[in-house]
Amino acid sequence: MYAPLYIEKSKDGTLEKIAKELMARLEKCDICPHVCGVNRLAGQKGFCKAKAEVEISSFGPHFGEESVLVGRNGSGTIFFTHCNMRCVFCQNFTISQLGEGMKISIEELADIMLRLQNMGCHNINLVTPTHYAPQIVSAINIAAKNGLKIPIVYNCGGYERKEIITLLDGIIDIYMPDFKYGDDENARVYSGVNNYTLYAKESLIEMQRQVGDLIVDEYGIAVKGLIIRHLVLPNDIAKSEEVLRFIARNVSPKAYVNIMAQYYPTYQAHKYPEIARRITIEEYRKVLKIAKEIGPEFRLAD
């Protein structure tokens, strides 16, 4: 039976040490590529608009994720408020951009993890965790000491600092980043971030180094590894071929990739004519065809 990576680190004190190191960074916040340098411990806000106190919008078993995460009992999702990206088409914009949510303590976050485990969830799925990485590690440490023993999923937008991801080595079991764009200019226009491809590529390579290709148990449930999501956008705004080619050549030729077709023009997408519509079946099939040609050994999510 698979034992999550964080359990031993909690027992030997390593997890607590890393949590303290990450929390100290909030005084001059450099948790994500924006490196805002604000003192979140004193209530200052940077690009993500998050202070030191954790805010979440909801939590519970979720059955809309990849089948390898959902299983019979669902993925134990925790939706964090705020985001370090500003996607103009964000489907969860009331949470990520408008700040919908409630404040909780680190101890309460640990308790939520344990409650999700007690509900039978197969994993703890941290949705948009980047800006709360220090608090999350602190909560995992508390929860592990109280019996948490299911895999941790780091479900992020791909705009990560390799330095921070490296600190999560041996803590996160399953990384599930988006690889949104193969073009920096489009990332800047539609998601408000600079040098997206650099940071996404560096962090993807580091995630793969830590956890490797996806491993599932005898029931088909993921226990460790990397899952990469890519959302197909209208008019090839995502530059999908560049994304898929990088994954095949630099991450893993056997990567587990979810090519997603659920884009729809919400939030501010109507202001951009080129993305103010759903994708066509032809656009989606074209990206699938490219994936099968570039990565014949890719494990494509169903």
BAGU-721004 format. One record per residue (C-alpha): z, x, y. Coordinates in Angstrom, 3 decimals, m for minus. Layout:
# residues N
<atom><z>Z</z><x>X</x><y>Y</y></atom>
...
This chain:
# residues 302
<atom><z>0.000</z><x>0.000</x><y>0.000</y></atom>
<atom><z>m0.959</z><x>1.306</x><y>3.446</y></atom>
<atom><z>1.902</z><x>2.385</x><y>5.697</y></atom>
<atom><z>1.085</z><x>2.182</x><y>9.421</y></atom>
<atom><z>0.932</z><x>5.493</x><y>11.240</y></atom>
<atom><z>3.685</z><x>4.767</x><y>13.739</y></atom>
<atom><z>6.503</z><x>4.236</x><y>11.237</y></atom>
<atom><z>7.220</z><x>7.910</x><y>10.541</y></atom>
<atom><z>6.865</z><x>8.796</x><y>14.210</y></atom>
<atom><z>9.508</z><x>6.222</x><y>15.023</y></atom>
<atom><z>11.849</z><x>7.596</x><y>12.375</y></atom>
<atom><z>11.614</z><x>11.224</x><y>13.507</y></atom>
<atom><z>11.903</z><x>10.477</x><y>17.235</y></atom>
<atom><z>8.331</z><x>11.476</x><y>18.110</y></atom>
<atom><z>7.411</z><x>7.972</x><y>19.187</y></atom>
<atom><z>10.304</z><x>7.748</x><y>21.621</y></atom>
<atom><z>9.352</z><x>11.136</x><y>23.094</y></atom>
<atom><z>5.727</z><x>10.065</x><y>23.633</y></atom>
<atom><z>6.868</z><x>6.745</x><y>25.129</y></atom>
<atom><z>9.018</z><x>8.571</x><y>27.684</y></atom>
<atom><z>6.181</z><x>10.941</x><y>28.567</y></atom>
<atom><z>3.800</z><x>8.031</x><y>29.109</y></atom>
<atom><z>6.333</z><x>6.013</x><y>31.132</y></atom>
<atom><z>6.881</z><x>9.003</x><y>33.438</y></atom>
<atom><z>3.165</z><x>8.976</x><y>34.244</y></atom>
<atom><z>3.571</z><x>5.586</x><y>35.914</y></atom>
<atom><z>5.276</z><x>7.296</x><y>38.852</y></atom>
<atom><z>1.865</z><x>8.743</x><y>39.787</y></atom>
<atom><z>m0.267</z><x>6.581</x><y>37.566</y></atom>
<atom><z>m3.021</z><x>8.396</x><y>35.696</y></atom>
<atom><z>m3.142</z><x>6.182</x><y>32.628</y></atom>
<atom><z>m6.827</z><x>5.303</x><y>32.998</y></atom>
<atom><z>m9.909</z><x>6.997</x><y>34.519</y></atom>
<atom><z>m9.234</z><x>5.540</x><y>37.974</y></atom>
<atom><z>m6.238</z><x>7.920</x><y>38.273</y></atom>
<atom><z>m4.939</z><x>5.861</x><y>41.197</y></atom>
<atom><z>m1.810</z><x>7.973</x><y>41.620</y></atom>
<atom><z>0.286</z><x>4.985</x><y>42.749</y></atom>
<atom><z>3.971</z><x>4.679</x><y>41.892</y></atom>
<atom><z>3.994</z><x>1.658</x><y>39.614</y></atom>
<atom><z>7.684</z><x>2.220</x><y>38.888</y></atom>
<atom><z>8.299</z><x>1.427</x><y>42.568</y></atom>
<atom><z>6.107</z><x>m1.678</x><y>42.467</y></atom>
<atom><z>2.913</z><x>m0.165</x><y>43.832</y></atom>
<atom><z>m0.438</z><x>m1.443</x><y>42.542</y></atom>
<atom><z>m3.622</z><x>0.446</x><y>41.825</y></atom>
<atom><z>m7.068</z><x>m0.710</x><y>40.733</y></atom>
<atom><z>m5.738</z><x>m2.754</x><y>37.802</y></atom>
<atom><z>m3.145</z><x>m4.542</x><y>39.990</y></atom>
<atom><z>m0.456</z><x>m4.081</x><y>37.333</y></atom>
<atom><z>3.050</z><x>m2.940</x><y>38.217</y></atom>
<atom><z>5.469</z><x>m1.358</x><y>35.738</y></atom>
<atom><z>6.646</z><x>m4.691</x><y>34.368</y></atom>
<atom><z>4.510</z><x>m6.024</x><y>31.523</y></atom>
<atom><z>2.633</z><x>m9.274</x><y>32.032</y></atom>
<atom><z>0.984</z><x>m11.259</x><y>29.244</y></atom>
<atom><z>m0.924</z><x>m14.540</x><y>29.258</y></atom>
<atom><z>m0.347</z><x>m15.580</x><y>25.649</y></atom>
<atom><z>0.253</z><x>m14.450</x><y>22.078</y></atom>
<atom><z>m0.221</z><x>m15.861</x><y>18.606</y></atom>
<atom><z>m2.354</z><x>m15.789</x><y>15.444</y></atom>
<atom><z>m6.023</z><x>m15.624</x><y>16.390</y></atom>
<atom><z>m8.870</z><x>m16.585</x><y>14.070</y></atom>
<atom><z>m11.838</z><x>m15.770</x><y>16.298</y></atom>
<atom><z>m11.795</z><x>m12.011</x><y>15.806</y></atom>
<atom><z>m13.747</z><x>m9.970</x><y>13.244</y></atom>
<atom><z>m13.209</z><x>m11.190</x><y>9.675</y></atom>
<atom><z>m11.694</z><x>m7.847</x><y>8.669</y></atom>
<atom><z>m8.885</z><x>m8.480</x><y>11.173</y></atom>
<atom><z>m8.412</z><x>m12.214</x><y>10.675</y></atom>
<atom><z>m8.065</z><x>m12.596</x><y>6.902</y></atom>
<atom><z>m6.166</z><x>m15.724</x><y>5.877</y></atom>
<atom><z>m3.318</z><x>m15.621</x><y>8.374</y></atom>
<atom><z>m4.991</z><x>m14.450</x><y>11.567</y></atom>
<atom><z>m4.840</z><x>m11.445</x><y>13.847</y></atom>
<atom><z>m1.616</z><x>m11.280</x><y>15.850</y></atom>
<atom><z>m3.046</z><x>m11.131</x><y>19.336</y></atom>
<atom><z>m1.173</z><x>m10.351</x><y>22.532</y></atom>
<atom><z>m3.285</z><x>m10.952</x><y>25.653</y></atom>
<atom><z>m2.228</z><x>m8.667</x><y>28.485</y></atom>
<atom><z>m2.697</z><x>m9.668</x><y>32.106</y></atom>
<atom><z>m4.833</z><x>m7.549</x><y>34.481</y></atom>
<atom><z>m7.542</z><x>m5.028</x><y>33.571</y></atom>
<atom><z>m8.879</z><x>m1.627</x><y>34.598</y></atom>
<atom><z>m12.411</z><x>m3.026</x><y>34.755</y></atom>
<atom><z>m13.833</z><x>m5.791</x><y>36.961</y></atom>
<atom><z>m16.631</z><x>m7.271</x><y>34.924</y></atom>
<atom><z>m18.423</z><x>m9.891</x><y>36.976</y></atom>
<atom><z>m19.105</z><x>m11.839</x><y>33.772</y></atom>
<atom><z>m15.586</z><x>m11.664</x><y>32.301</y></atom>
<atom><z>m14.887</z><x>m14.672</x><y>30.083</y></atom>
<atom><z>m11.144</z><x>m14.186</x><y>30.592</y></atom>
<atom><z>m11.297</z><x>m13.663</x><y>34.355</y></atom>
<atom><z>m8.294</z><x>m15.884</x><y>35.090</y></atom>
<atom><z>m6.215</z><x>m13.399</x><y>33.104</y></atom>
<atom><z>m7.954</z><x>m10.109</x><y>33.855</y></atom>
<atom><z>m8.861</z><x>m10.632</x><y>37.511</y></atom>
<atom><z>m6.735</z><x>m13.497</x><y>38.827</y></atom>
<atom><z>m3.507</z><x>m12.312</x><y>37.212</y></atom>
<atom><z>m2.650</z><x>m15.383</x><y>35.171</y></atom>
<atom><z>0.361</z><x>m14.620</x><y>33.013</y></atom>
<atom><z>4.096</z><x>m14.185</x><y>32.738</y></atom>
<atom><z>6.391</z><x>m11.181</x><y>33.074</y></atom>
<atom><z>8.234</z><x>m9.938</x><y>30.024</y></atom>
<atom><z>10.467</z><x>m6.968</x><y>29.285</y></atom>
<atom><z>9.592</z><x>m4.184</x><y>26.868</y></atom>
<atom><z>12.266</z><x>m5.556</x><y>24.525</y></atom>
<atom><z>10.616</z><x>m8.983</x><y>24.644</y></atom>
<atom><z>7.250</z><x>m7.397</x><y>23.887</y></atom>
<atom><z>8.781</z><x>m5.724</x><y>20.816</y></atom>
<atom><z>10.223</z><x>m9.085</x><y>19.759</y></atom>
<atom><z>6.801</z><x>m10.735</x><y>20.086</y></atom>
<atom><z>5.344</z><x>m8.105</x><y>17.747</y></atom>
<atom><z>8.018</z><x>m8.886</x><y>15.173</y></atom>
<atom><z>7.478</z><x>m12.640</x><y>15.587</y></atom>
<atom><z>3.752</z><x>m12.247</x><y>14.941</y></atom>
<atom><z>4.523</z><x>m10.245</x><y>11.813</y></atom>
<atom><z>6.920</z><x>m12.957</x><y>10.646</y></atom>
<atom><z>4.142</z><x>m15.533</x><y>11.157</y></atom>
<atom><z>2.136</z><x>m13.650</x><y>8.541</y></atom>
<atom><z>m0.382</z><x>m12.032</x><y>10.903</y></atom>
<atom><z>m2.218</z><x>m9.091</x><y>9.362</y></atom>
<atom><z>m1.954</z><x>m6.876</x><y>12.444</y></atom>
<atom><z>m0.762</z><x>m6.626</x><y>16.034</y></atom>
<atom><z>m3.880</z><x>m6.966</x><y>18.196</y></atom>
<atom><z>m3.300</z><x>m5.600</x><y>21.701</y></atom>
<atom><z>m5.953</z><x>m7.199</x><y>23.921</y></atom>
<atom><z>m6.704</z><x>m5.236</x><y>27.125</y></atom>
<atom><z>m3.831</z><x>m2.772</x><y>26.597</y></atom>
<atom><z>m5.022</z><x>0.250</x><y>28.587</y></atom>
<atom><z>m2.949</z><x>m0.147</x><y>31.747</y></atom>
<atom><z>0.178</z><x>m0.957</x><y>29.734</y></atom>
<atom><z>m0.102</z><x>1.884</x><y>27.186</y></atom>
<atom><z>3.298</z><x>3.399</x><y>28.131</y></atom>
<atom><z>5.154</z><x>0.107</x><y>27.826</y></atom>
<atom><z>3.335</z><x>m0.749</x><y>24.590</y></atom>
<atom><z>4.319</z><x>2.525</x><y>22.931</y></atom>
<atom><z>7.906</z><x>1.920</x><y>24.024</y></atom>
<atom><z>7.793</z><x>m1.560</x><y>22.480</y></atom>
<atom><z>6.244</z><x>m0.306</x><y>19.231</y></atom>
<atom><z>9.097</z><x>2.190</x><y>18.929</y></atom>
<atom><z>11.689</z><x>m0.585</x><y>19.289</y></atom>
<atom><z>9.829</z><x>m2.928</x><y>16.933</y></atom>
<atom><z>9.353</z><x>m0.226</x><y>14.288</y></atom>
<atom><z>13.097</z><x>0.432</x><y>14.238</y></atom>
<atom><z>13.551</z><x>m3.282</x><y>13.567</y></atom>
<atom><z>11.076</z><x>m3.601</x><y>10.719</y></atom>
<atom><z>7.553</z><x>m3.743</x><y>12.171</y></atom>
<atom><z>5.202</z><x>m2.549</x><y>9.435</y></atom>
<atom><z>1.715</z><x>m3.970</x><y>10.069</y></atom>
<atom><z>m1.219</z><x>m2.096</x><y>11.664</y></atom>
<atom><z>m1.601</z><x>m1.833</x><y>15.434</y></atom>
<atom><z>m5.029</z><x>m2.678</x><y>16.898</y></atom>
<atom><z>m5.961</z><x>m1.178</x><y>20.294</y></atom>
<atom><z>m8.516</z><x>m3.697</x><y>21.595</y></atom>
<atom><z>m9.875</z><x>m2.208</x><y>24.837</y></atom>
<atom><z>m12.869</z><x>m2.140</x><y>27.175</y></atom>
<atom><z>m13.773</z><x>1.473</x><y>26.456</y></atom>
<atom><z>m12.855</z><x>2.800</x><y>29.904</y></atom>
<atom><z>m10.198</z><x>5.226</x><y>28.683</y></atom>
<atom><z>m8.969</z><x>8.725</x><y>29.398</y></atom>
<atom><z>m9.283</z><x>11.020</x><y>26.395</y></atom>
<atom><z>m5.997</z><x>12.668</x><y>27.410</y></atom>
<atom><z>m4.119</z><x>9.380</x><y>27.033</y></atom>
<atom><z>m5.909</z><x>8.402</x><y>23.818</y></atom>
<atom><z>m4.896</z><x>11.791</x><y>22.381</y></atom>
<atom><z>m1.255</z><x>10.923</x><y>23.039</y></atom>
<atom><z>m1.733</z><x>7.778</x><y>20.940</y></atom>
<atom><z>m2.676</z><x>9.845</x><y>17.882</y></atom>
<atom><z>m0.576</z><x>8.693</x><y>14.960</y></atom>
<atom><z>0.513</z><x>5.518</x><y>16.763</y></atom>
<atom><z>m2.616</z><x>3.348</x><y>16.720</y></atom>
<atom><z>m4.007</z><x>2.394</x><y>13.307</y></atom>
<atom><z>m7.180</z><x>0.583</x><y>14.381</y></atom>
<atom><z>m9.074</z><x>1.296</x><y>17.568</y></atom>
<atom><z>m11.399</z><x>m1.504</x><y>18.686</y></atom>
<atom><z>m13.104</z><x>m0.436</x><y>21.923</y></atom>
<atom><z>m16.040</z><x>m2.064</x><y>23.629</y></atom>
<atom><z>m18.946</z><x>0.240</x><y>24.304</y></atom>
<atom><z>m20.320</z><x>m1.921</x><y>27.103</y></atom>
<atom><z>m23.013</z><x>0.166</x><y>28.745</y></atom>
<atom><z>m25.344</z><x>3.043</x><y>28.073</y></atom>
<atom><z>m25.955</z><x>3.377</x><y>31.820</y></atom>
<atom><z>m23.434</z><x>4.374</x><y>34.499</y></atom>
<atom><z>m25.121</z><x>2.561</x><y>37.366</y></atom>
<atom><z>m25.032</z><x>m0.770</x><y>35.569</y></atom>
<atom><z>m21.384</z><x>m0.171</x><y>34.669</y></atom>
<atom><z>m20.646</z><x>0.389</x><y>38.351</y></atom>
<atom><z>m22.535</z><x>m2.699</x><y>39.526</y></atom>
<atom><z>m21.352</z><x>m5.168</x><y>36.895</y></atom>
<atom><z>m17.917</z><x>m3.773</x><y>35.976</y></atom>
<atom><z>m16.793</z><x>m1.847</x><y>39.048</y></atom>
<atom><z>m16.175</z><x>1.485</x><y>37.294</y></atom>
<atom><z>m17.515</z><x>4.987</x><y>37.772</y></atom>
<atom><z>m18.732</z><x>7.376</x><y>35.061</y></atom>
<atom><z>m18.271</z><x>4.755</x><y>32.355</y></atom>
<atom><z>m20.440</z><x>6.443</x><y>29.751</y></atom>
<atom><z>m18.593</z><x>9.756</x><y>30.078</y></atom>
<atom><z>m15.176</z><x>8.211</x><y>29.513</y></atom>
<atom><z>m16.345</z><x>5.812</x><y>26.815</y></atom>
<atom><z>m18.075</z><x>8.567</x><y>24.870</y></atom>
<atom><z>m15.154</z><x>10.996</x><y>25.102</y></atom>
<atom><z>m12.642</z><x>8.385</x><y>24.021</y></atom>
<atom><z>m14.821</z><x>7.079</x><y>21.165</y></atom>
<atom><z>m15.140</z><x>10.569</x><y>19.715</y></atom>
<atom><z>m11.369</z><x>11.069</x><y>19.969</y></atom>
<atom><z>m10.654</z><x>7.681</x><y>18.384</y></atom>
<atom><z>m12.968</z><x>8.518</x><y>15.490</y></atom>
<atom><z>m11.257</z><x>11.888</x><y>15.051</y></atom>
<atom><z>m7.887</z><x>10.198</x><y>14.781</y></atom>
<atom><z>m8.583</z><x>7.255</x><y>12.477</y></atom>
<atom><z>m12.061</z><x>7.771</x><y>11.006</y></atom>
<atom><z>m14.378</z><x>5.095</x><y>9.655</y></atom>
<atom><z>m12.885</z><x>1.679</x><y>8.989</y></atom>
<atom><z>m10.812</z><x>1.309</x><y>5.813</y></atom>
<atom><z>m10.018</z><x>m2.101</x><y>4.318</y></atom>
<atom><z>m7.510</z><x>m3.013</x><y>1.619</y></atom>
<atom><z>m8.171</z><x>m4.813</x><y>m1.666</y></atom>
<atom><z>m8.279</z><x>m8.121</x><y>0.230</y></atom>
<atom><z>m10.891</z><x>m6.943</x><y>2.718</y></atom>
<atom><z>m8.386</z><x>m6.634</x><y>5.576</y></atom>
<atom><z>m8.693</z><x>m3.632</x><y>7.885</y></atom>
<atom><z>m5.783</z><x>m1.203</x><y>7.744</y></atom>
<atom><z>m7.107</z><x>1.860</x><y>9.570</y></atom>
<atom><z>m10.193</z><x>3.064</x><y>11.394</y></atom>
<atom><z>m12.615</z><x>2.400</x><y>14.221</y></atom>
<atom><z>m14.365</z><x>m0.862</x><y>15.100</y></atom>
<atom><z>m16.884</z><x>m0.696</x><y>17.960</y></atom>
<atom><z>m17.959</z><x>m3.796</x><y>19.852</y></atom>
<atom><z>m21.151</z><x>m4.061</x><y>21.880</y></atom>
<atom><z>m22.046</z><x>m7.168</x><y>23.863</y></atom>
<atom><z>m25.765</z><x>m7.782</x><y>24.278</y></atom>
<atom><z>m26.563</z><x>m8.611</x><y>27.911</y></atom>
<atom><z>m29.652</z><x>m10.289</x><y>29.397</y></atom>
<atom><z>m32.583</z><x>m8.073</x><y>30.369</y></atom>
<atom><z>m31.072</z><x>m5.105</x><y>28.500</y></atom>
<atom><z>m28.512</z><x>m4.549</x><y>31.258</y></atom>
<atom><z>m26.231</z><x>m2.983</x><y>28.621</y></atom>
<atom><z>m28.892</z><x>m0.408</x><y>27.616</y></atom>
<atom><z>m28.115</z><x>m1.154</x><y>23.992</y></atom>
<atom><z>m30.377</z><x>1.450</x><y>22.427</y></atom>
<atom><z>m28.600</z><x>4.287</x><y>24.255</y></atom>
<atom><z>m25.242</z><x>2.903</x><y>23.113</y></atom>
<atom><z>m26.260</z><x>2.616</x><y>19.466</y></atom>
<atom><z>m27.996</z><x>5.974</x><y>19.391</y></atom>
<atom><z>m24.870</z><x>7.715</x><y>20.685</y></atom>
<atom><z>m22.688</z><x>6.022</x><y>18.073</y></atom>
<atom><z>m24.983</z><x>7.050</x><y>15.210</y></atom>
<atom><z>m25.362</z><x>10.640</x><y>16.369</y></atom>
<atom><z>m21.971</z><x>11.458</x><y>17.866</y></atom>
<atom><z>m19.359</z><x>9.069</x><y>16.489</y></atom>
<atom><z>m20.296</z><x>8.175</x><y>12.909</y></atom>
<atom><z>m23.491</z><x>7.188</x><y>11.103</y></atom>
<atom><z>m21.324</z><x>4.808</x><y>9.066</y></atom>
<atom><z>m19.505</z><x>3.215</x><y>12.000</y></atom>
<atom><z>m18.360</z><x>m0.411</x><y>11.832</y></atom>
<atom><z>m20.244</z><x>m2.019</x><y>14.729</y></atom>
<atom><z>m20.034</z><x>m5.588</x><y>15.996</y></atom>
<atom><z>m23.133</z><x>m6.472</x><y>18.000</y></atom>
<atom><z>m22.054</z><x>m9.584</x><y>19.866</y></atom>
<atom><z>m24.261</z><x>m12.454</x><y>21.018</y></atom>
<atom><z>m21.699</z><x>m14.618</x><y>22.821</y></atom>
<atom><z>m22.528</z><x>m13.641</x><y>26.396</y></atom>
<atom><z>m22.657</z><x>m16.494</x><y>28.846</y></atom>
<atom><z>m22.797</z><x>m16.367</x><y>32.663</y></atom>
<atom><z>m19.289</z><x>m17.082</x><y>33.870</y></atom>
<atom><z>m17.017</z><x>m15.940</x><y>36.727</y></atom>
<atom><z>m19.334</z><x>m14.234</x><y>39.279</y></atom>
<atom><z>m22.399</z><x>m13.767</x><y>37.075</y></atom>
<atom><z>m24.259</z><x>m16.442</x><y>39.021</y></atom>
<atom><z>m24.462</z><x>m14.006</x><y>41.944</y></atom>
<atom><z>m26.665</z><x>m11.680</x><y>39.874</y></atom>
<atom><z>m29.948</z><x>m13.382</x><y>38.879</y></atom>
<atom><z>m30.654</z><x>m10.803</x><y>36.171</y></atom>
<atom><z>m27.540</z><x>m11.847</x><y>34.202</y></atom>
<atom><z>m27.258</z><x>m15.471</x><y>35.322</y></atom>
<atom><z>m28.373</z><x>m16.830</x><y>31.960</y></atom>
<atom><z>m27.495</z><x>m16.596</x><y>28.283</y></atom>
<atom><z>m29.311</z><x>m14.062</x><y>26.154</y></atom>
<atom><z>m32.290</z><x>m15.218</x><y>24.093</y></atom>
<atom><z>m32.429</z><x>m15.066</x><y>20.311</y></atom>
<atom><z>m35.254</z><x>m12.553</x><y>20.714</y></atom>
<atom><z>m33.065</z><x>m10.239</x><y>22.811</y></atom>
<atom><z>m30.314</z><x>m10.349</x><y>20.213</y></atom>
<atom><z>m32.642</z><x>m9.796</x><y>17.276</y></atom>
<atom><z>m34.216</z><x>m6.840</x><y>19.064</y></atom>
<atom><z>m30.831</z><x>m5.102</x><y>19.369</y></atom>
<atom><z>m30.037</z><x>m5.842</x><y>15.715</y></atom>
<atom><z>m33.385</z><x>m4.331</x><y>14.713</y></atom>
<atom><z>m32.664</z><x>m1.224</x><y>16.779</y></atom>
<atom><z>m29.234</z><x>m0.902</x><y>15.170</y></atom>
<atom><z>m30.684</z><x>m1.050</x><y>11.672</y></atom>
<atom><z>m33.329</z><x>1.541</x><y>12.553</y></atom>
<atom><z>m31.016</z><x>3.956</x><y>14.368</y></atom>
<atom><z>m28.010</z><x>3.438</x><y>12.106</y></atom>
<atom><z>m29.226</z><x>2.373</x><y>8.659</y></atom>
<atom><z>m25.740</z><x>3.101</x><y>7.318</y></atom>
<atom><z>m23.898</z><x>1.181</x><y>10.076</y></atom>
<atom><z>m21.527</z><x>m1.464</x><y>8.795</y></atom>
<atom><z>m22.570</z><x>m4.366</x><y>10.996</y></atom>
<atom><z>m19.979</z><x>m7.113</x><y>11.448</y></atom>
<atom><z>m21.001</z><x>m10.495</x><y>10.093</y></atom>
